[in-house]
Amino acid sequence: AWMDTTAPAGFGGGDGANAKLATEGTAGDDASAPGAAADDDERARGMSSQSRLARLGANALIEVFRGHASAHGEILELVLARVASRAPSCGRWVQLLGRLARTVPTLLMHHVPRLRETLTYAAHLPPAVSAELLRALLPLCVHRVELRDSLVLTLRKATFHRDEGARLVAVRGFLLLLDGPAKPAGGAEPSAPLAADGLDSEILGFLKRSLSHQPAVRAALYAGLPAIHAKRVHLRVPITELLCAQLVHHHLPSCDEDIAPLDLQKCICHSATAAAAAVDGAAAST
């Protein structure tokens, strides 16, 4: 019934009907309210009734967006409002935006100003939701440089936050930029990585700064670099130099082969710091 409502070929005087449908779709998305964006390929089997309703609402909104240009602004405003308010359901709305980017990318690219505004809130979202938002918009950045520049600016600002969550957003976002989208919007292969024109060197500079941040931030960087090292041949040397420079801080210059080449005291100190942070986090959540 939801899909049939959006099927008529003539829009006619349907503004009110589409507004009503968007509102009902909103209720469905808000009913689920997960903490992070769910996978798009989640099977209906095993889903709760609220999740089914949210999925149905998202499907309806996508069809409205696909078929009625006059509804684009209203739907994107709904997404922006949930992201800006950091509503419990914002993960569902970010998922909706990602599905729109994959199914109707050319339509979304007519609304770059709203997408840029949505990006400004990325550093304030939970890291998992923020990463989903960045992945959703990354394919569009291949074709719209101004959107890519807004993404870089947002991540740059997040790097200078003291909050660990914002710094995690920055590191993961920069890694995504270096890696590039697996399949750009429209299905065409990109002629160059997203971080082209010397931007990759600037990004590596910000990642180097992240090596002095919290243990969780450094761990995210270490986990993400190997895949980029393997995929981007032109980045292998600078990535190796980046890691070697960090390793030097834990190296003991000695000619004695019987002595471990690493400063174990510093390693233990960092491990203790990470453990203490984990304990503090667990205590805060109780």
C-alpha positions in Angstrom: 0.0 0.0 0.0 2.9 2.4 0.8 4.4 1.8 -2.6 1.1 2.0 -4.5 0.5 5.5 -2.9 3.6 6.9 -4.7 2.9 5.2 -8.0 0.5 7.6 -9.8 2.2 9.1 -12.9 0.6 12.5 -12.5 1.6 14.6 -9.6 -1.3 17.0 -10.1 -2.5 18.4 -6.7 -0.7 15.8 -4.8 1.5 18.1 -2.6 -0.7 17.4 0.4 -0.7 13.7 -0.2 3.1 13.6 -0.4 3.4 15.7 2.7 1.1 13.3 4.5 3.1 10.3 3.2 6.4 11.9 4.2 5.0 12.5 7.7 3.9 8.9 8.0 7.3 7.7 6.8 8.9 9.9 9.5 6.8 8.2 12.1 7.9 4.8 10.8 11.6 5.8 10.9 11.4 7.4 14.3 9.7 4.3 15.7 12.8 2.2 15.3 15.4 4.6 16.7 18.6 2.5 16.6 21.9 4.0 17.8 23.7 3.4 14.5 22.8 3.0 10.9 21.7 -0.5 10.0 22.9 -2.3 6.9 20.9 -1.8 3.8 20.8 -5.5 3.0 19.3 -6.4 6.3 16.8 -9.2 5.7 13.2 -8.8 6.7 13.3 -12.1 8.5 14.1 -11.6 12.2 13.4 -7.9 12.1 11.1 -6.4 14.8 7.8 -4.9 13.8 9.2 -1.4 14.5 12.2 -2.2 12.2 9.8 -3.4 9.5 7.8 -0.2 9.8 10.9 1.9 9.6 12.0 0.0 6.5 8.6 0.5 4.9 8.7 4.2 5.7 12.2 4.5 4.1 11.1 2.7 1.0 8.1 5.0 0.6 10.3 8.1 1.0 12.7 6.8 -1.6 9.9 6.3 -4.1 8.5 9.8 -3.3 12.0 11.3 -3.8 12.4 9.3 -7.1 9.1 10.2 -8.6 8.3 13.8 -7.4 10.9 16.6 -7.6 8.8 18.9 -5.5 9.2 16.6 -2.5 13.0 16.5 -2.6 13.4 19.6 -0.4 11.0 18.4 2.3 12.6 14.9 2.5 16.1 16.3 2.7 14.9 18.7 5.4 13.6 15.8 7.4 17.0 14.1 7.2 18.8 17.2 8.1 16.5 17.9 11.1 17.1 14.4 12.5 20.9 14.6 12.0 21.1 18.2 13.4 19.1 17.3 16.6 21.0 14.0 17.0 17.7 12.3 17.5 17.9 8.6 18.6 16.6 7.7 15.1 19.3 9.7 13.3 21.0 6.4 12.3 17.9 5.4 10.3 17.8 8.7 8.5 21.5 8.5 7.6 20.8 5.0 6.3 18.0 6.6 4.2 20.4 9.2 2.8 22.8 6.4 1.9 20.1 4.5 0.0 19.2 7.7 -1.9 22.8 8.2 -2.8 23.0 4.7 -4.2 19.6 4.6 -6.0 19.1 8.2 -7.2 22.6 9.9 -7.1 21.9 12.3 -10.0 18.8 13.6 -8.2 20.7 14.1 -5.0 23.5 16.1 -6.7 20.9 18.9 -7.4 20.9 19.5 -3.6 24.5 19.9 -2.7 24.0 22.9 -0.4 21.7 20.8 1.9 24.2 17.9 1.8 27.0 20.2 2.7 25.0 21.5 5.7 24.3 17.9 6.8 28.1 17.2 6.7 28.7 20.0 9.2 27.1 17.8 11.9 29.2 14.7 11.2 31.7 15.4 14.1 28.9 15.6 16.6 27.2 12.3 15.8 28.1 8.9 17.3 31.2 7.6 15.5 29.4 4.7 13.9 26.6 6.9 12.6 29.0 9.5 11.4 31.1 6.9 9.5 27.9 5.8 7.8 27.1 9.4 6.8 30.5 9.8 5.3 30.3 6.6 3.4 26.8 7.6 2.1 28.1 10.9 0.6 31.5 9.8 -0.5 30.5 8.5 -4.0 28.9 11.9 -4.7 32.2 13.7 -3.8 33.7 12.1 -6.9 31.5 14.3 -9.1 31.1 17.4 -6.9 34.4 19.0 -5.8 32.6 21.4 -3.5 31.0 18.6 -1.6 34.5 16.9 -1.2 35.9 20.3 0.0 33.2 20.6 2.6 33.9 17.0 3.8 37.6 17.8 4.1 36.9 21.0 6.1 34.6 19.1 8.5 37.2 16.4 9.1 39.9 19.0 9.5 37.9 20.8 12.3 37.2 17.4 13.9 40.9 16.7 14.1 41.3 19.7 16.5 38.5 18.6 18.8 39.6 17.2 22.2 36.7 14.8 22.2 37.8 11.3 21.2 34.6 10.7 19.2 35.2 13.7 17.0 38.8 12.6 16.4 37.7 9.1 15.5 35.3 10.6 13.0 38.2 12.6 11.5 40.6 9.6 11.2 38.0 7.3 9.7 36.8 10.0 7.3 40.3 10.8 6.1 41.0 7.1 5.6 37.8 6.8 3.5 39.0 9.7 1.4 42.3 8.1 0.8 40.7 4.8 0.0 38.0 6.2 -2.2 34.5 4.8 -2.9 34.3 1.2 -4.1 31.7 2.2 -6.7 31.2 5.9 -7.4 27.7 7.4 -8.0 26.5 6.6 -11.5 28.5 3.3 -11.7 31.5 4.9 -13.5 35.0 4.2 -12.3 36.7 7.4 -11.0 39.5 8.8 -13.1 41.5 9.5 -10.0 41.3 8.9 -6.2 39.2 11.3 -4.3 42.3 12.7 -2.5 43.9 13.9 -5.7 45.7 17.1 -6.6 48.0 16.9 -3.6 45.2 16.5 -1.1 46.5 13.1 -0.2 49.7 14.7 1.2 47.6 17.1 3.3 45.5 14.2 4.6 48.5 12.2 5.6 49.7 15.3 7.5 46.5 15.2 9.5 46.8 11.5 10.1 50.3 12.0 11.4 48.9 14.5 13.9 46.4 11.8 15.0 49.3 9.6 16.1 49.5 11.8 19.2 45.8 11.4 20.1 44.0 8.9 22.3 44.8 5.2 22.0 41.4 4.5 20.3 42.2 7.1 17.6 45.6 5.6 17.0 44.2 2.1 16.9 41.6 3.2 14.2 44.5 4.7 12.2 46.6 1.5 12.4 43.6 -0.6 11.5 42.8 1.4 8.4 46.2 2.1 6.9 47.1 -1.5 5.6 44.2 -1.6 3.2 45.1 1.8 1.7 48.8 0.8 1.6 47.8 -2.3 -0.5 45.3 -0.4 -2.7 47.0 2.9 -3.4 50.5 2.3 -4.9 51.5 5.9 -4.9 50.8 6.2 -1.1 52.9 3.2 -0.1 56.1 5.1 0.5 54.6 8.0 2.5 52.5 5.6 4.6 55.6 3.5 5.3 57.5 6.6 6.3 54.7 7.7 8.5 54.7 4.4 10.4 58.4 4.2 10.6 58.6 7.7 12.1 56.2 6.6 14.8 58.1 3.4 15.4 61.3 5.3 16.1 59.7 6.8 19.2 59.7 3.3 20.7 63.1 2.1 19.4 66.2 1.6 21.5 69.3 2.4 19.5 71.7 -0.4 20.5 74.3 -2.6 18.9 73.6 -5.5 21.4 71.6 -8.1 19.6 70.6 -9.6 22.9 68.6 -6.5 23.9 65.1 -6.1 22.5 65.0 -3.3 19.9 61.8 -1.8 21.3 61.4 0.4 24.4 59.1 -2.0 26.3 58.6 0.6 29.1 56.9 3.0 26.6 54.9 0.2 25.2 53.7 -0.9 28.6 52.9 2.8 29.5 50.7 3.2 26.4 49.0 -0.1 27.2 48.3 1.0 30.7 46.9 4.3 29.4 44.6 2.5 27.1 43.5 0.1 29.8 42.8 3.0 32.2 40.7 4.7 29.5 38.7 1.6 29.0 38.0 1.3 32.7 37.0 4.9 32.9 34.6 4.5 30.0 33.1 1.4 31.6 32.7 3.2 34.9 31.0 6.2 33.2 28.5 3.9 31.5 27.4 2.3 34.7 
